[in-house]
Amino acid sequence: MALWGYFLYTGVTDPLGGINSLWPLFGIANQMLAGVALIMCAVVLIKMKRDRYVWVALVPAVGVLLVTCYAGLQKLFHNDPRASFLAHAGKYSDALAKNEVLAPAKDIGEMAQIIFNDKINAGLTILFLSVVVTVAAYGLRTALKARKVGWPTAKEIPAVYRDGKQPEEQSEA
């Protein structure tokens, strides 16, 4: 909870404007979440022995995750300060070492805050990439295990209605 409060505070006090600092992270996190959900769908389909439908979840998952992970790596390791958190932090660190103030910062304190925020964003990007790679690896492992078993290892459960009636009983009423 405190971390969320910190991000809200940073968004208000960030010299670059909080939306400019956090927007790339929201985009990356949103797409990675979609990729993780699609991986889980593919794994469930494999566990249910519905292999012919796996491509419906797996193709978009691979596409989304390849593009998003590439973008995440660019946000970390690109040389252009406009594209990379670390290059941007490096640019401001170099200026800070020379006791220069780069716009939009108005003083040395704001320069240090921009550098810190860039490093936090880089750390969160590394965390997001790590989570996605871990989920993909465990999803692959689980799918391979499920493929070795000759029967479904997951199944749908019947719907449970609040009034306790089954779907057939609902249509008669």
C-alpha positions as CSV (number, residue, x, y, z in Angstrom):
1,M,0.0,0.0,0.0
2,A,2.8,2.4,0.8
3,L,4.4,1.7,-2.6
4,W,1.2,2.7,-4.3
5,G,1.0,5.8,-2.2
6,Y,4.6,6.6,-3.2
7,F,3.7,6.3,-6.9
8,L,0.7,8.6,-6.5
9,Y,2.9,11.1,-4.7
10,T,5.6,10.9,-7.3
11,G,3.0,11.4,-10.1
12,V,2.1,14.7,-8.5
13,T,5.6,16.0,-7.7
14,D,7.6,14.5,-10.7
15,P,9.3,17.4,-12.6
16,L,8.6,15.5,-15.9
17,G,5.0,15.1,-15.0
18,G,4.0,11.8,-13.4
19,I,2.0,10.7,-16.5
20,N,5.2,11.0,-18.6
21,S,7.2,8.9,-16.2
22,L,4.6,6.2,-15.5
23,W,2.8,5.9,-18.9
24,P,5.3,3.6,-20.5
25,L,5.1,1.3,-17.5
26,F,1.3,1.2,-17.6
27,G,1.5,0.2,-21.3
28,I,4.1,-2.5,-20.7
29,A,2.3,-3.9,-17.7
30,N,-1.1,-3.9,-19.4
31,Q,0.2,-5.8,-22.4
32,M,2.2,-8.2,-20.2
33,L,-0.9,-8.9,-18.2
34,A,-2.8,-9.8,-21.4
35,G,0.1,-12.1,-22.4
36,V,0.1,-13.8,-19.0
37,A,-3.7,-14.3,-19.3
38,L,-3.4,-15.8,-22.7
39,I,-0.6,-18.2,-21.5
40,M,-2.9,-19.4,-18.7
41,C,-5.7,-19.9,-21.2
42,A,-3.4,-22.0,-23.4
43,V,-2.3,-24.1,-20.5
44,V,-5.9,-24.7,-19.4
45,L,-6.8,-25.8,-22.9
46,I,-3.9,-28.2,-23.0
47,K,-4.8,-29.6,-19.6
48,M,-8.4,-30.1,-20.8
49,K,-7.0,-31.9,-23.9
50,R,-8.5,-29.3,-26.2
51,D,-5.2,-29.1,-28.2
52,R,-6.9,-28.1,-31.5
53,Y,-7.9,-24.8,-29.8
54,V,-4.6,-23.9,-28.2
55,W,-3.5,-21.8,-31.1
56,V,-6.4,-19.4,-30.4
57,A,-4.7,-18.4,-27.1
58,L,-1.0,-19.2,-27.9
59,V,-0.5,-17.2,-31.1
60,P,-1.7,-13.9,-29.7
61,A,0.2,-14.6,-26.4
62,V,3.5,-15.2,-28.3
63,G,2.9,-12.1,-30.4
64,V,2.0,-9.8,-27.5
65,L,4.8,-11.1,-25.3
66,L,7.5,-10.9,-28.0
67,V,6.6,-7.3,-28.8
68,T,6.1,-6.2,-25.2
69,C,9.3,-7.9,-23.9
70,Y,11.2,-6.3,-26.8
71,A,9.8,-2.9,-25.8
72,G,10.6,-3.5,-22.2
73,L,14.2,-4.3,-23.1
74,Q,14.3,-1.2,-25.2
75,K,13.1,0.8,-22.2
76,L,16.1,-0.6,-20.3
77,F,19.0,-0.8,-22.7
78,H,18.4,1.6,-25.7
79,N,21.1,4.3,-26.1
80,D,18.6,7.1,-26.7
81,P,17.5,8.9,-23.5
82,R,14.1,9.5,-25.1
83,A,13.6,5.7,-25.3
84,S,15.3,4.3,-22.2
85,F,14.9,4.8,-18.5
86,L,18.6,4.0,-17.9
87,A,19.9,6.2,-20.7
88,H,17.7,9.0,-19.5
89,A,19.0,8.5,-15.9
90,G,22.6,8.5,-17.3
91,K,22.1,11.7,-19.2
92,Y,20.8,13.5,-16.1
93,S,23.5,11.8,-13.9
94,D,26.2,13.1,-16.2
95,A,24.7,16.6,-16.1
96,L,24.4,16.4,-12.3
97,A,28.1,15.4,-12.0
98,K,28.9,18.6,-14.0
99,N,26.6,20.6,-11.7
100,E,24.3,21.4,-14.6
101,V,20.5,21.6,-14.5
102,L,18.7,20.2,-17.5
103,A,15.1,21.2,-18.3
104,P,12.4,20.5,-17.1
105,A,14.2,20.3,-13.8
106,K,14.6,23.6,-12.0
107,D,17.2,22.7,-9.5
108,I,19.6,20.0,-8.4
109,G,17.0,18.4,-6.2
110,E,14.7,17.9,-9.1
111,M,17.6,16.5,-11.2
112,A,18.2,13.9,-8.4
113,Q,14.4,13.1,-8.3
114,I,14.3,12.5,-12.1
115,I,17.3,10.1,-11.9
116,F,15.7,8.2,-8.9
117,N,12.4,7.9,-10.8
118,D,14.1,6.6,-13.9
119,K,15.9,4.0,-11.8
120,I,12.6,3.0,-10.1
121,N,10.9,2.7,-13.5
122,A,13.9,0.5,-14.7
123,G,13.6,-1.7,-11.7
124,L,9.9,-2.1,-12.2
125,T,10.4,-3.0,-15.8
126,I,13.0,-5.7,-14.8
127,L,10.4,-7.0,-12.3
128,F,7.7,-7.1,-14.9
129,L,10.0,-8.9,-17.4
130,S,11.0,-11.4,-14.8
131,V,7.4,-12.2,-13.8
132,V,6.5,-12.7,-17.5
133,V,9.4,-15.0,-18.2
134,T,8.7,-17.0,-15.0
135,V,5.0,-17.4,-15.8
136,A,5.9,-18.4,-19.4
137,A,8.4,-21.0,-18.1
138,Y,6.0,-22.4,-15.6
139,G,3.2,-22.4,-18.1
140,L,5.4,-24.3,-20.6
141,R,6.5,-26.8,-17.9
142,T,2.8,-27.4,-16.8
143,A,1.7,-27.8,-20.4
144,L,4.4,-30.3,-21.1
145,K,3.5,-32.3,-18.0
146,A,-0.2,-32.2,-19.0
147,R,0.6,-33.4,-22.5
148,K,2.3,-36.5,-21.1
149,V,-0.8,-37.6,-19.3
150,G,-3.4,-39.4,-21.3
151,W,-6.5,-37.9,-19.7
152,P,-7.7,-34.3,-19.0
153,T,-6.1,-32.9,-15.9
154,A,-8.5,-30.0,-15.8
155,K,-12.2,-29.9,-16.5
156,E,-15.1,-27.5,-16.5
157,I,-17.4,-27.6,-13.5
158,P,-21.2,-27.3,-13.9
159,A,-22.7,-23.9,-13.4
160,V,-24.0,-23.2,-9.9
161,Y,-26.9,-20.9,-9.7
162,R,-27.9,-18.9,-6.7
163,D,-31.3,-20.5,-6.4
164,G,-29.7,-24.0,-6.7
165,K,-31.5,-25.0,-9.9
166,Q,-29.6,-26.4,-12.9
167,P,-29.8,-24.9,-16.4
168,E,-32.5,-27.4,-17.5
169,E,-34.7,-26.4,-14.5
170,Q,-34.2,-22.7,-15.3
171,S,-35.6,-23.0,-18.8
172,E,-38.8,-24.8,-17.5
173,A,-39.6,-22.2,-15.0
